[in-house]
Amino acid sequence: MARTAFWIISLLIISALIGCGYFFHHYFYFALIGIAPVFLIGIYDIFQKKHAILKNFPVVGHFRYVLESFRPEIMQYFVETDTEGRPFNRIYRSLIYQRAKSQTDTTPFGTQMDVYKSGYEWIDHSIYPKQRDKSHPLPTVRIGSSQCAVPYDCSLYNISAMSYGSLSNRAIEALNQGAQIGHFAHNTGEGGISPYHLKHGGDLIYQIGTGYFGCRAQDGGFDEDKFKKTVAPKSIKMIELKLSQGAKPGHGGILPAKKNTEEIAQIRGVKPHTAVHSPPYHKAFNSPEELLLFIQKLRDLSDGRPVGFKLCIGKKAEFISICEAIRKLNIFPDFIAVDGGEGGTGAAPVEFSDRMGMPYRDALVFVYNTLVKMGIKSEIKIIAAGKIVSGYHIAKALALGADACYSARGMMMALGCIQALQCNSNTCPVGVATQNKTLIKGLHVQSKAERVASFHKKTMESFLELLSASGLSNPSELERKHINRRINLKEFKTYEEIYPYPPKT
């Protein structure tokens, strides 16, 4: 690849100049002095561990950083917007990198948004702010219903589901080591549990998708014995049953053939070097009642660890029927992960990404309100996902009804993702979303793990500072009335007015 090309090109140029100097004129030797700095820069790039893009693309990789230095001016017209219309790449991408690298994350000249534009949001502050005790550990939430024997104290901000296969082995290692350093949870994604998930001992949430990877029987169904063996490690703290995901709800997971290596195929129990398309539905259950019985089975087989399910809301009646079955059977999932239709970091059909699934804000409100109306919210925690990359995003999610949050995009970018949009092509230039061994070598696990931990810590601290500025002492005090949203030039409403709480029963 680029590193090999650098050595070959350098050798050819040096050999050519020496030859020309020997056979033609000694002035050619002076050219060697001219290219020496470039050669030394390339050697430094190859052996440094801080930047994957430079390690994988010596010398030429520096042009990327030159362009990046002009990004605020160049990229303002070529950016993705977040759910409030704020330029995501220009604002949050820089914020994520700054926090991951422990750099200054403040900005000059005030807000960079049009505060009178429809969709602008803000959180109420208080003239009597609280003084935050920075010596206290970051807050957690206990996940585990009254039927759970081993509840888990979960961080309010965790790594969302991204499988080994979709991500490289070093990316998985760095994420898990970051989780171990920062004391937060790492969701495995539906690709099963690899040695790289277990190497550093970070807390894991084992996700089971429709392919049942890690607990897959010969016929593609669920295997109890394999499940018990998979969840035996103590670092596995919770089990998440994936019904659907925001990137492609109603569509199974996708692993391109070029990323399905021998090792990944063995972990998943599939044929190597073939495209792996998970079914869009589960074989282990086919009704709300069967779903809950399966959740109970997973809890029993895992010695009482918390078990929940993840979904992107589609037909509301189907979720309501699950809640009715919960009351009927008196079987409580310990948590429900609500994934927004706007989420997703991997490959998905465009129509599914853009036009399928309820956005996370509406879905989160609907799930919370339904659980409250059914009288079962006290037993079930809610985890929200959907472009949650800042302290304000965490505050908003908790105000709407979440107990904790997931982040895929933020954690990937803290890991070193530059959004090259080559996740499904196996050519990720920074070694994050590829199985190309040459590109993977550019990702240094220890330094990237520290960046992931730093991003988590600084984002949580930002959230806690917002909380204190609002005059609140505890995350549980956040309510919809604390968040405001502009409706038009002359009108704004609180989230409580936009999304009223259900009547108290």
C-alpha positions in Angstrom: 0.0 0.0 0.0 1.1 3.6 0.5 3.9 2.7 3.0 5.4 0.2 0.6 5.0 2.6 -2.3 6.9 5.2 -0.3 9.9 2.9 0.3 9.9 1.8 -3.4 9.6 5.3 -4.8 12.3 6.6 -2.4 14.7 3.8 -3.3 14.1 4.4 -7.0 14.7 8.1 -6.8 17.8 7.8 -4.6 19.2 5.1 -6.9 18.5 7.2 -10.0 20.1 10.3 -8.5 23.2 8.3 -7.4 23.4 6.7 -10.9 23.0 10.0 -12.7 25.7 11.6 -10.4 28.1 8.7 -11.1 27.6 8.5 -14.9 26.7 12.1 -15.9 27.4 14.9 -13.5 28.1 15.3 -9.8 25.5 18.0 -9.5 22.9 15.2 -9.3 24.3 14.5 -5.8 23.0 17.9 -4.6 19.4 16.8 -5.4 19.8 14.1 -2.8 20.2 16.9 -0.2 17.0 18.4 -1.5 14.9 15.3 -1.1 16.4 14.3 2.2 13.9 16.3 4.3 11.0 14.7 2.5 12.5 11.3 3.0 13.1 11.9 6.7 9.5 13.2 7.1 8.2 10.0 5.5 10.3 7.8 7.8 9.0 9.8 10.8 5.4 9.4 9.6 5.8 5.6 9.3 7.2 5.1 12.8 5.0 7.7 14.7 1.9 6.3 16.5 -0.3 9.4 16.9 -1.8 9.8 13.4 -3.1 6.8 11.5 -3.5 8.8 8.3 0.2 9.7 8.3 1.3 6.2 9.2 -0.7 4.7 6.3 0.1 7.5 3.8 3.5 9.0 4.7 4.3 12.5 3.3 1.1 12.8 1.2 -1.0 12.4 4.4 0.1 15.9 5.5 -2.0 17.5 2.7 -5.1 16.3 4.5 -4.1 18.3 7.6 -3.3 21.3 5.6 -6.8 21.2 4.1 -8.3 20.5 7.5 -6.8 23.7 8.8 -9.0 25.7 6.4 -12.1 23.5 7.1 -14.2 26.2 8.9 -14.1 28.4 5.8 -14.0 25.7 3.1 -16.5 23.2 4.4 -19.3 25.5 5.6 -21.3 24.9 2.4 -20.5 21.2 2.3 -21.6 19.8 5.6 -24.1 17.4 7.1 -26.5 19.0 9.6 -27.6 17.5 12.9 -31.2 17.2 14.0 -31.4 20.9 14.8 -30.0 22.0 11.5 -26.6 22.8 13.0 -23.6 22.0 10.7 -22.5 18.6 12.1 -19.1 18.2 10.5 -17.9 21.7 10.9 -19.0 22.1 14.6 -19.2 18.7 16.2 -16.4 17.0 14.3 -14.0 19.6 15.6 -15.5 19.4 19.1 -15.1 15.6 19.1 -11.4 15.8 18.0 -10.6 18.5 20.5 -12.0 16.5 23.4 -10.5 13.3 22.2 -7.1 14.9 22.0 -7.5 16.9 25.3 -7.3 20.2 23.4 -9.2 23.4 24.2 -12.8 22.9 23.2 -14.0 26.5 23.5 -14.9 28.7 20.4 -14.7 32.4 19.8 -17.4 34.9 18.6 -20.3 33.3 20.3 -22.9 30.9 18.8 -22.4 29.9 15.1 -26.1 29.3 14.6 -29.0 31.5 13.6 -30.8 31.6 16.9 -34.0 32.9 15.2 -34.2 30.1 12.8 -36.9 27.5 13.3 -35.4 24.4 15.1 -32.9 26.3 17.2 -32.8 24.8 20.7 -31.4 25.8 24.1 -31.5 24.7 27.7 -32.7 27.0 30.5 -30.0 28.3 32.9 -30.5 29.5 36.4 -29.3 32.6 38.1 -28.7 30.3 41.1 -26.4 27.7 39.5 -25.1 24.7 41.5 -21.5 24.2 42.4 -20.3 20.9 40.9 -18.0 18.8 43.0 -15.4 17.7 40.5 -14.0 15.1 42.9 -17.2 13.0 42.6 -17.1 10.2 40.1 -19.1 10.5 36.9 -22.8 9.6 37.4 -24.2 6.2 36.5 -27.7 4.6 36.3 -28.5 1.2 37.7 -30.0 -1.1 35.0 -31.9 -4.1 36.3 -35.5 -4.7 37.0 -36.9 -6.4 40.1 -36.4 -9.7 38.2 -32.7 -9.1 37.6 -30.3 -10.7 40.0 -27.2 -8.9 38.8 -28.0 -5.2 38.0 -25.4 -3.1 36.3 -24.3 0.5 37.1 -24.1 1.9 33.6 -22.5 5.2 32.6 -24.9 7.8 31.1 -22.8 7.8 27.9 -21.6 4.6 26.2 -20.3 3.1 23.0 -23.1 2.1 20.6 -23.3 -1.2 18.7 -20.5 -1.6 16.1 -19.4 -5.1 15.3 -16.0 -6.7 14.8 -16.2 -7.2 11.0 -17.6 -3.8 10.4 -14.7 -2.4 12.5 -11.1 -3.7 12.5 -9.6 -5.7 15.3 -7.5 -2.7 16.5 -10.5 -0.4 16.4 -12.4 -2.9 18.6 -9.5 -3.1 21.0 -9.1 0.6 21.3 -12.8 1.1 21.9 -12.9 -1.5 24.6 -9.7 -0.3 26.3 -11.1 3.2 26.2 -14.2 1.9 27.9 -12.1 0.2 30.5 -10.1 3.4 31.2 -13.2 5.6 31.4 -15.5 3.1 33.2 -18.3 3.0 30.6 -19.9 0.3 28.5 -19.0 -1.0 25.0 -21.7 -2.6 22.9 -20.3 -5.4 20.8 -22.7 -5.0 17.9 -24.4 -8.1 16.4 -21.2 -9.7 15.1 -20.4 -11.7 18.2 -17.7 -11.4 20.8 -14.1 -11.5 19.6 -10.8 -11.9 21.5 -10.4 -8.2 20.9 -13.5 -7.4 22.9 -12.1 -9.3 25.8 -8.4 -8.4 25.8 -8.6 -5.3 27.9 -11.5 -6.2 30.2 -13.8 -3.2 29.4 -17.4 -3.6 30.3 -19.4 -5.2 27.4 -23.0 -5.2 26.3 -23.4 -8.4 24.2 -25.8 -7.7 21.3 -27.7 -10.6 19.7 -29.0 -9.9 16.3 -31.1 -12.0 13.9 -27.9 -13.9 12.8 -27.3 -15.1 16.4 -23.6 -14.6 16.0 -21.8 -16.0 19.0 -24.8 -18.2 19.9 -25.6 -19.5 16.4 -26.9 -23.0 15.8 -26.2 -25.0 12.6 -29.6 -24.1 11.2 -29.0 -20.3 11.9 -31.2 -20.3 15.0 -30.3 -19.8 18.7 -28.0 -22.2 20.5 -28.4 -22.2 24.3 -25.0 -23.9 25.0 -23.1 -21.5 22.7 -24.8 -18.6 24.4 -23.8 -19.7 27.9 -20.2 -20.1 26.7 -20.2 -16.7 25.1 -21.5 -14.8 28.1 -19.3 -16.6 30.6 -16.7 -13.8 30.8 -17.3 -11.5 33.7 -16.7 -8.4 31.6 -20.1 -9.1 29.8 -22.4 -7.0 31.9 -25.7 -6.9 29.9 -27.3 -8.7 26.9 -29.1 -6.7 24.2 -31.5 -8.4 21.8 -31.6 -6.4 18.6 -35.0 -6.3 16.9 -34.1 -3.5 14.5 -31.6 -0.6 14.1 -32.0 3.0 13.0 -29.7 2.8 10.0 -31.8 0.1 8.3 -34.9 -0.9 10.3 -36.7 -3.9 9.0 -33.5 -4.9 7.2 -30.8 -7.4 8.5 -27.2 -6.5 9.1 -24.8 -6.4 6.1 -21.2 -7.6 6.1 -19.5 -7.4 2.6 -17.6 -10.5 1.4 -14.3 -8.6 1.3 -14.6 -7.9 5.1 -15.6 -11.4 6.0 -12.2 -12.9 6.9 -11.5 -16.4 8.1 -11.3 -15.2 11.7 -14.5 -13.2 11.5 -16.3 -16.1 9.8 -15.2 -18.4 12.6 -16.5 -16.0 15.3 -19.8 -15.6 13.5 -20.2 -19.3 12.5 -20.6 -18.5 8.8 -18.7 -19.3 5.5 -15.6 -17.0 5.0 -15.3 -14.5 2.1 -19.0 -14.4 1.5 -21.4 -11.6 2.0 -23.3 -12.0 5.2 -26.9 -10.7 5.2 -28.6 -11.3 8.5 -32.3 -12.1 8.3 -34.7 -9.2 8.9 -36.5 -11.2 11.6 -35.8 -13.5 14.5 -36.3 -17.3 14.4 -36.4 -17.6 18.2 -39.8 -15.8 18.6 -42.7 -14.6 16.5 -44.9 -12.7 18.9 -44.7 -10.2 21.9 -45.2 -13.1 24.3 -42.6 -15.2 22.8 -40.2 -12.2 22.8 -40.6 -11.8 26.5 -40.2 -15.5 27.2 -37.0 -15.4 25.2 -35.7 -12.5 27.2 -36.5 -14.4 30.4 -34.6 -17.4 29.0 -31.6 -15.2 28.2 -31.6 -13.8 31.7 -31.7 -17.2 33.2 -29.0 -18.6 31.0 -26.8 -15.6 31.8 -27.1 -16.0 35.6 -29.4 -13.1 36.1 -27.6 -10.3 34.2 -29.7 -7.5 32.7 -31.4 -8.3 29.4 -33.1 -5.8 27.2 -33.9 -5.2 23.5 -33.1 -2.6 20.9 -35.4 -1.3 18.3 -36.2 1.6 15.9 -39.9 2.4 16.3 -42.0 1.7 13.3 -45.6 0.7 13.8 -46.6 2.1 17.2 -49.2 -0.6 17.7 -46.5 -3.3 17.7 -44.6 -1.6 20.5 -47.8 -1.1 22.5 -48.5 -4.8 22.1 -45.1 -5.6 23.6 -46.0 -3.4 26.6 -49.3 -5.1 27.0 -47.6 -8.5 26.9 -45.2 -7.3 29.6 -48.1 -6.5 31.9 -49.9 -9.8 31.0 -46.9 -12.1 31.6 -45.3 -9.9 34.3 -41.9 -10.3 32.6 -39.9 -7.1 32.5 -37.0 -6.4 30.1 -34.4 -4.6 32.1 -33.9 -1.9 29.4 -35.1 -0.8 26.0 -32.6 0.8 23.6 -34.4 3.3 21.3 -32.5 3.8 18.1 -33.5 6.8 15.9 -34.2 6.4 12.2 -31.5 9.1 11.5 -28.8 7.0 13.2 -26.2 4.6 11.8 -22.5 4.6 11.0 -22.1 1.6 8.7 -23.4 0.5 5.3 -27.2 0.6 4.6 -29.5 1.1 1.6 -30.1 4.8 1.0 -33.9 4.4 1.1 -33.7 2.7 4.5 -31.3 5.3 5.9 -33.4 8.2 4.7 -37.0 7.1 4.7 -37.5 4.3 7.2 -37.9 4.5 10.9 -39.1 7.1 13.4 -36.5 9.8 14.4 -35.1 9.2 17.8 -36.6 12.3 19.5 -40.2 11.3 18.6 -39.4 7.6 19.3 -37.9 8.3 22.7 -41.0 10.4 23.7 -43.3 7.7 22.5 -41.5 4.9 24.3 -41.3 6.8 27.5 -44.9 7.9 27.5 -46.1 4.4 26.6 -44.2 2.8 29.4 -45.5 5.4 31.9 -49.1 5.0 30.7 -48.7 1.2 31.1 -47.4 1.6 34.6 -44.1 -0.3 33.9 -41.5 2.5 33.5 -40.2 2.0 37.0 -39.0 -1.4 36.0 -37.4 -0.6 32.7 -34.6 1.8 31.8 -34.4 3.5 28.4 -31.1 4.0 26.4 -31.3 6.5 23.6 -29.2 6.6 20.4 -29.2 9.0 17.5 -26.3 11.4 16.8 -25.7 12.0 20.5 -22.2 13.6 20.5 -22.2 16.5 23.0 -23.2 17.3 26.6 -26.2 19.1 25.3 -27.4 16.1 23.3 -27.1 14.0 26.5 -29.1 16.6 28.5 -31.8 16.6 25.8 -32.1 12.9 25.6 -32.4 12.6 29.4 -35.0 15.4 29.5 -37.1 13.6 26.9 -37.1 10.4 28.9 -33.8 8.5 28.5 -31.9 7.1 31.4 -28.6 6.7 29.4 -27.3 7.2 25.9 -25.3 5.4 23.2 -22.9 7.0 20.7 -21.5 5.4 17.6 -20.5 8.4 15.5 -18.8 10.3 18.3 -16.8 7.3 19.5 -15.7 6.4 16.0 -14.5 9.9 15.4 -12.7 10.0 18.7 -11.1 6.8 17.6 -9.7 8.5 14.5 -12.5 8.2 11.9 -12.3 11.0 9.4 -15.6 10.2 7.7 -14.0 9.1 4.5 -17.3 7.2 3.8 -15.5 4.0 2.8 -16.9 1.9 5.6 -18.4 -0.7 3.2 -15.5 -0.8 0.7 -12.8 -2.1 3.0 -10.6 0.8 2.2 -10.9 3.0 5.3 -7.7 5.1 5.2 -7.3 5.2 9.0 -7.8 1.5 9.7 -11.0 1.9 11.6 -13.6 0.3 9.4 -11.5 -2.1 7.3 -10.1 -5.6 7.4 -7.1 -4.6 5.2 -4.1 -5.5 7.4 -1.9 -2.9 5.9 -4.4 -0.1 6.7 -5.1 -1.5 10.2 -1.5 -1.2 11.1 -1.8 2.5 11.1 -4.1 2.5 14.1 -2.2 2.5 17.4 -4.5 1.0 20.1 -3.1 2.6 23.2 -3.2 6.2 22.0 -6.6 5.8 20.4 -8.0 4.2 23.5 -6.9 7.2 25.5 -8.6 9.5 23.0 -11.9 7.5 23.3 -11.7 7.7 27.1 -10.9 11.5 27.0 -13.8 12.2 24.7 -16.2 10.3 27.0 -14.8 12.1 30.1 -14.9 15.6 28.6 -18.4 15.1 27.1 -19.7 13.9 30.4 -18.1 16.8 32.2 -19.7 19.2 29.7 -23.1 17.6 30.4 -22.6 18.0 34.2 -21.6 21.7 33.7 -24.8 22.3 31.8 -26.7 20.6 34.6 -25.1 22.7 37.2 -25.7 25.9 35.2 -29.4 24.9 35.0 -29.5 24.9 38.8 -29.9 21.1 38.9 -28.0 18.7 41.1 -28.8 15.3 39.6 -29.4 14.1 36.0 -32.7 12.6 37.1 -34.0 16.2 37.7 -33.9 17.0 34.0 -37.4 17.4 32.5 -38.8 18.5 29.2 -39.6 21.9 30.6 -35.9 22.7 30.7 -35.4 22.4 26.9 -36.7 25.0 24.5 -37.2 24.9 20.8 -37.9 27.7 18.3 -41.0 27.1 16.3 -40.8 30.2 14.1 -39.5 33.8 14.3 -42.0 34.8 16.9 -42.6 31.7 18.9 -40.7 29.1 20.9 -42.0 26.3 23.1 -40.6 24.0 25.8 -40.3 20.3 25.0 -43.0 19.8 27.6 -45.4 21.9 25.5 -44.4 20.1 22.3 -44.3 16.6 23.9 -46.7 16.7 26.9 -46.1 14.1 29.6 -48.9 11.4 29.9 -51.5 11.9 32.6 -50.4 10.5 35.9 -52.2 7.4 36.9 
